[in-house]
Amino acid sequence: MEFPTDPNLIVGMDNVDDAGVYKITDDIAIIQTVDFFTPIVDDPYWFGQIAAANALSDVYAMGGIPKTAMNIVAFPIKEMDISILRKIIQGGLDKMKEADVVLVGGHSVEDKELKYGLSVTGFIHPDRILTKKNLKIGDRLILTKPLGTGIINTAIKGGLASREAIEFVTRLMATLNRDAAQVMEGFPVHACTDITGFGLIGHVAEMVVDSDFGIGLWSEKIPIIPEAFDYAAMGLVPAGAYKNREFREGMVDISPSVKQAVLDILYDPQTSGGLLICVESESAGDLVNELKKKGIDDAAIIGEVLSKPKGKIVVNP
């Protein structure tokens, strides 16, 4: 399939990345992204917040600042009261206000299945774009949010999640990646992405596929929502995790001592997950310390960029 080309297109369909980037001037480029999905929590207001935070995250992952957004709505008007939609949109608006983003419009359609999200435009200097591919041997990988949201949400749907787990994961998914993005600006960061539907393994795979590098992950260092271990052991693993594993398991070498529940969590599809930051090894500890000072308590160094095996992910304890 042949896509339209333009000399000012910096990141487009030829690159597997979080957003598209188009150069406007020597000093300004725009970042464009879109994301929407069905409800993953029962509360419509929180659903709106989570969907907005999730859509805004792609701009932060590219190193940019989101500026404008447009609502995307699919709503079953014949089956649901319009007050539900108002609460969803209010949640999205409040999250946009928190991010200093302006809503400039949107589009809605009648649909049997409720969906909500945003199309987002952000700004960045053309020389400061962070993509997934600029890895350097010896770099460390830092994750800013714990894993396990997909498994917790599966437990919620099954009526098995504790109130504490529900409250924690809801607020976690609604948390912007803005603070993490602002902190990493002051460090020698080479690459970045956010962890969403492909799970940690899937997004790490996108960084090393067809490359001259490998990535080693230290499973015991990876922040994980505590309840996710128990729910994974009970078999409350979403279908998306199995699809993620099927797609990427050929790229992964796993130590026999890594527990099955941990492996399930590494493939678990995340909603509005954290940033995965690739930074020079000498600065990794300082970056984690600064993230924690900003209130990002779960930030942790979880792995490193290896010279070999090329294009592979090695998971050790």
Backbone torsions as a table, in degrees:
resi	resn	phi	psi	omega
1	MET	NA	128.1	-178.2
2	GLU	-98.6	127.2	-179.0
3	PHE	-100.8	150.7	175.2
4	PRO	-59.0	146.8	-179.1
5	THR	-118.7	160.3	178.9
6	ASP	-158.9	133.3	-177.8
7	PRO	-63.4	-20.1	179.6
8	ASN	-90.2	-2.2	177.7
9	LEU	-78.1	116.2	-177.1
10	ILE	-92.2	-46.8	176.8
11	VAL	-128.3	118.8	-176.8
12	GLY	-139.7	-149.6	-174.1
13	MET	-69.1	-17.3	178.3
14	ASP	-78.8	-10.8	-179.0
15	ASN	-114.8	133.7	174.3
16	VAL	-86.3	95.6	-176.5
17	ASP	-141.0	-179.2	-172.4
18	ASP	-77.1	-24.9	-176.2
19	ALA	-159.7	166.5	174.0
20	GLY	-91.2	149.8	-179.9
21	VAL	-132.9	129.9	-178.5
22	TYR	-127.7	128.3	-178.3
23	LYS	-78.1	127.7	177.6
24	ILE	-98.7	-50.2	176.4
25	THR	-137.1	-177.2	177.5
26	ASP	-64.8	-20.7	-176.0
27	ASP	-111.2	-10.8	-173.7
28	ILE	-134.1	132.6	169.2
29	ALA	-130.3	152.0	176.4
30	ILE	-104.4	142.6	175.0
31	ILE	-106.2	131.6	-179.6
32	GLN	-127.4	134.6	179.4
33	THR	-150.7	162.2	177.2
34	VAL	-148.5	139.4	177.4
35	ASP	-156.9	138.7	175.0
36	PHE	-155.9	156.7	-178.8
37	PHE	-160.3	175.1	178.6
38	THR	-78.7	163.0	-177.7
39	PRO	-60.0	137.7	175.3
40	ILE	-116.8	0.1	170.5
41	VAL	-136.1	159.2	-176.8
42	ASP	-76.5	-32.8	-175.7
43	ASP	-75.1	117.9	-176.4
44	PRO	-63.7	-35.6	179.6
45	TYR	-63.9	-45.4	179.0
46	TRP	-68.4	-34.4	175.3
47	PHE	-58.9	-43.2	178.0
48	GLY	-61.4	-42.1	178.3
49	GLN	-63.3	-45.3	-177.4
50	ILE	-65.5	-44.3	-179.6
51	ALA	-62.0	-39.2	179.1
52	ALA	-68.1	-46.0	179.2
53	ALA	-59.9	-39.9	179.9
54	ASN	-63.0	-43.6	-178.9
55	ALA	-69.2	-39.4	-179.5
56	LEU	-67.3	-25.1	-173.1
57	SER	-60.7	-34.4	-178.2
58	ASP	-60.7	-35.5	178.7
59	VAL	-68.6	-43.1	177.4
60	TYR	-61.4	-38.6	-178.7
61	ALA	-65.0	-26.7	178.4
62	MET	-86.0	-1.6	-178.9
63	GLY	88.5	10.5	-175.1
64	GLY	-99.6	-178.3	178.8
65	ILE	-120.1	116.6	177.7
66	PRO	-68.8	141.1	-175.7
67	LYS	-125.0	-43.2	-178.8
68	THR	-131.6	158.1	179.3
69	ALA	-147.0	157.3	175.1
70	MET	-130.8	133.8	179.8
71	ASN	-71.3	142.5	170.8
72	ILE	-122.5	118.9	-173.4
73	VAL	-131.6	131.1	166.5
74	ALA	-122.6	122.7	-170.9
75	PHE	-139.5	132.3	177.8
76	PRO	-83.8	79.2	-171.3
77	ILE	-60.3	-27.0	-179.3
78	LYS	-80.6	-19.6	-177.3
79	GLU	-107.1	-22.1	-175.7
80	MET	-123.6	147.0	177.2
81	ASP	-71.6	142.3	-177.4
82	ILE	-62.5	-20.7	178.7
83	SER	-62.7	-29.2	177.3
84	ILE	-64.2	-44.2	179.3
85	LEU	-64.0	-38.8	178.8
86	ARG	-60.3	-41.4	179.6
87	LYS	-66.5	-39.3	178.0
88	ILE	-62.1	-48.7	-178.3
89	ILE	-65.1	-36.4	177.5
90	GLN	-63.7	-40.3	176.3
91	GLY	-60.7	-44.1	177.2
92	GLY	-62.5	-43.0	179.5
93	LEU	-61.9	-42.9	-179.3
94	ASP	-64.4	-36.8	178.1
95	LYS	-70.6	-37.2	176.2
96	MET	-64.0	-41.5	177.6
97	LYS	-60.5	-42.2	178.3
98	GLU	-59.7	-35.7	-178.9
99	ALA	-87.8	2.2	-176.5
100	ASP	58.6	41.7	179.6
101	VAL	-110.1	139.8	-178.1
102	VAL	-100.1	129.8	173.6
103	LEU	-81.5	122.5	-175.4
104	VAL	-112.2	-0.1	179.6
105	GLY	158.2	-156.4	179.8
106	GLY	161.9	-174.1	179.8
107	HIS	-150.2	142.2	179.3
108	SER	-131.0	149.5	175.0
109	VAL	-136.4	154.1	172.9
110	GLU	-81.2	131.2	-176.1
111	ASP	-147.2	151.8	178.6
112	LYS	-70.7	-22.3	-177.5
113	GLU	-119.2	127.4	-179.1
114	LEU	-67.0	133.5	175.7
115	LYS	-144.8	148.5	177.1
116	TYR	-152.3	145.9	176.0
117	GLY	-177.4	-165.1	-175.5
118	LEU	-137.5	149.2	160.3
119	SER	-100.9	128.1	-170.8
120	VAL	-124.7	140.4	173.6
121	THR	-121.3	133.3	178.5
122	GLY	-132.0	173.5	-179.6
123	PHE	-116.1	151.6	174.1
124	ILE	-161.0	153.5	171.8
125	HIS	-74.4	135.3	-177.1
126	PRO	-56.6	-24.8	-179.0
127	ASP	-88.8	-1.9	-174.8
128	ARG	-116.8	15.9	-178.3
129	ILE	-69.9	133.3	174.5
130	LEU	-102.6	122.7	175.1
131	THR	-112.2	-174.3	-179.1
132	LYS	-86.5	-12.3	-163.1
133	LYS	-105.9	-5.2	-172.6
134	ASN	-89.0	49.0	-176.7
135	LEU	-76.1	151.3	176.2
136	LYS	-126.5	137.8	179.6
137	ILE	-58.1	131.6	-179.2
138	GLY	95.3	-14.7	176.6
139	ASP	-57.1	151.9	175.1
140	ARG	-104.5	151.5	178.0
141	LEU	-106.2	130.3	179.8
142	ILE	-119.6	130.4	176.6
143	LEU	-109.0	135.7	-171.6
144	THR	-102.5	-12.4	176.6
145	LYS	-132.6	148.3	177.9
146	PRO	-71.0	153.8	178.3
147	LEU	-87.8	163.9	172.9
148	GLY	120.2	4.7	-175.9
149	THR	-64.8	-36.4	179.8
150	GLY	-64.3	-41.3	179.0
151	ILE	-68.0	-42.3	177.7
152	ILE	-62.5	-42.9	179.1
153	ASN	-64.1	-33.1	175.1
154	THR	-65.8	-39.7	176.7
155	ALA	-66.0	-36.1	177.3
156	ILE	-62.6	-46.2	179.9
157	LYS	-61.8	-31.4	178.9
158	GLY	-86.3	2.0	179.4
159	GLY	70.7	22.7	-174.5
160	LEU	-110.8	-8.7	-177.1
161	ALA	-78.3	142.4	177.0
162	SER	-72.6	159.2	178.1
163	ARG	-61.1	-38.6	180.0
164	GLU	-63.2	-41.5	179.7
165	ALA	-66.4	-40.1	179.7
166	ILE	-62.9	-46.8	-179.2
167	GLU	-64.5	-41.3	-178.2
168	PHE	-65.4	-48.9	-175.4
169	VAL	-69.5	-32.0	178.0
170	THR	-64.3	-47.6	179.4
171	ARG	-68.4	-35.1	178.2
172	LEU	-61.9	-46.9	-178.6
173	MET	-67.6	-28.1	-179.2
174	ALA	-85.2	-5.1	-178.4
175	THR	-78.6	127.6	177.7
176	LEU	-67.3	151.3	171.8
177	ASN	-90.3	14.7	-177.8
178	ARG	-61.1	-48.2	-176.9
179	ASP	-61.8	-41.9	179.0
180	ALA	-62.8	-40.9	179.8
181	ALA	-65.1	-39.1	179.5
182	GLN	-67.1	-40.6	-179.4
183	VAL	-65.0	-43.0	-174.9
184	MET	-69.6	-14.7	178.1
185	GLU	-59.2	-28.7	-176.7
186	GLY	-89.7	12.4	-175.3
187	PHE	-130.1	159.1	-179.8
188	PRO	-76.3	72.7	-179.9
189	VAL	-86.9	131.1	-177.5
190	HIS	-100.4	-29.0	-177.5
191	ALA	-155.0	159.7	179.9
192	CYS	-160.3	150.4	170.3
193	THR	-151.8	170.8	172.7
194	ASP	-113.4	151.9	-174.7
195	ILE	-95.7	114.2	-178.7
196	THR	-131.8	-128.0	-167.0
197	GLY	-64.3	-22.8	179.8
198	PHE	-84.8	-2.3	-178.5
199	GLY	74.1	171.7	-178.7
200	LEU	-59.2	-48.6	-178.4
201	ILE	-60.3	-44.2	-177.9
202	GLY	-62.3	-40.4	-179.0
203	HIS	-77.3	-32.9	173.0
204	VAL	-65.0	-39.3	178.9
205	ALA	-59.3	-38.6	178.3
206	GLU	-63.5	-25.9	-179.7
207	MET	-76.3	-30.0	-172.0
208	VAL	-113.7	-9.8	-177.6
209	VAL	-59.9	134.5	179.8
210	ASP	57.9	32.0	-179.0
211	SER	-115.7	176.7	176.1
212	ASP	-96.3	18.3	-177.2
213	PHE	-126.3	164.5	167.7
214	GLY	-127.6	172.2	177.4
215	ILE	-133.1	131.6	173.8
216	GLY	-102.8	128.8	177.8
217	LEU	-109.9	138.5	177.9
218	TRP	-104.9	96.9	-168.9
219	SER	-59.5	-32.4	-178.5
220	GLU	-75.7	-12.3	178.2
221	LYS	-94.2	-11.6	-174.7
222	ILE	-76.3	126.1	178.3
223	PRO	-69.1	131.1	-177.1
224	ILE	-136.1	137.3	175.4
225	ILE	-61.0	122.8	-172.1
226	PRO	-53.2	-43.3	-177.4
227	GLU	-64.3	-22.0	-178.4
228	ALA	-62.7	-32.2	177.3
229	PHE	-60.2	-48.3	-177.7
230	ASP	-65.2	-44.1	-177.9
231	TYR	-68.1	-36.4	177.5
232	ALA	-65.0	-40.5	178.4
233	ALA	-64.5	-26.3	177.3
234	MET	-81.2	-4.6	-179.3
235	GLY	89.6	12.3	-179.3
236	LEU	-85.1	61.6	-177.8
237	VAL	-108.3	124.9	-177.2
238	PRO	-65.8	154.0	-179.6
239	ALA	-58.0	-32.8	-179.6
240	GLY	-60.4	-31.1	179.1
241	ALA	-65.7	-40.1	178.7
242	TYR	-68.0	-36.7	176.6
243	LYS	-66.2	-41.0	177.9
244	ASN	-61.7	-42.2	179.8
245	ARG	-65.6	-45.2	-179.0
246	GLU	-58.9	-37.1	-176.1
247	PHE	-75.3	-33.9	-170.6
248	ARG	-117.3	-3.8	-172.2
249	GLU	-62.9	-23.0	177.7
250	GLY	-68.0	-16.3	179.8
251	MET	-95.1	-2.7	-168.1
252	VAL	-114.6	128.2	171.6
253	ASP	-106.7	120.2	-172.0
254	ILE	-115.4	130.4	174.5
255	SER	-64.7	138.7	179.2
256	PRO	-60.0	-20.7	-177.8
257	SER	-83.9	-3.8	177.1
258	VAL	-79.3	125.2	-176.0
259	LYS	-69.1	150.0	-178.5
260	GLN	-60.9	-40.1	-179.5
261	ALA	-62.2	-37.8	178.0
262	VAL	-65.8	-42.4	179.6
263	LEU	-62.0	-41.7	176.8
264	ASP	-58.1	-39.6	-178.9
265	ILE	-69.9	-33.9	179.4
266	LEU	-67.6	-26.3	176.6
267	TYR	-94.4	-7.5	-174.2
268	ASP	-60.8	125.3	177.4
269	PRO	-67.7	127.4	-177.7
270	GLN	-99.3	151.4	171.2
271	THR	-113.4	124.1	-179.9
272	SER	50.9	51.3	179.7
273	GLY	-75.9	-175.6	-176.2
274	GLY	-83.3	178.4	174.2
275	LEU	-83.8	144.0	171.0
276	LEU	-110.3	109.0	-170.2
277	ILE	-107.0	128.4	177.3
278	CYS	-103.7	113.9	-171.4
279	VAL	-133.3	154.9	176.5
280	GLU	-54.2	139.6	-173.4
281	SER	-58.8	-38.2	-177.0
282	GLU	-65.1	-21.6	-176.6
283	SER	-103.3	-4.6	-172.6
284	ALA	-61.7	-45.6	-179.3
285	GLY	-62.8	-42.1	178.9
286	ASP	-65.4	-37.8	178.9
287	LEU	-64.5	-43.4	177.5
288	VAL	-60.9	-43.1	179.6
289	ASN	-60.4	-42.5	179.6
290	GLU	-68.0	-36.9	175.9
291	LEU	-62.0	-41.9	179.7
292	LYS	-66.9	-37.2	176.6
293	LYS	-61.4	-28.6	179.9
294	LYS	-84.4	2.3	178.7
295	GLY	94.2	6.7	179.1
296	ILE	-92.1	77.1	-167.0
297	ASP	-67.7	-26.3	-175.5
298	ASP	-89.7	-0.6	-179.0
299	ALA	-57.1	135.7	-176.1
300	ALA	-155.5	149.8	172.1
301	ILE	-80.0	121.2	-172.2
302	ILE	-118.5	-2.4	-178.3
303	GLY	178.3	-173.0	-177.5
304	GLU	-148.2	160.4	176.3
305	VAL	-89.0	128.8	-175.1
306	LEU	-110.9	154.7	175.3
307	SER	-76.6	-24.5	177.5
308	LYS	-158.9	157.2	0.3
309	PRO	-72.9	133.6	-176.7
310	LYS	-64.7	135.4	177.7
311	GLY	68.4	18.1	-177.2
312	LYS	-122.5	158.6	173.9
313	ILE	-116.3	125.5	179.2
314	VAL	-108.7	119.4	-178.8
315	VAL	-106.8	115.4	178.1
316	ASN	-117.2	167.8	177.5
317	PRO	-59.4	NA	NA
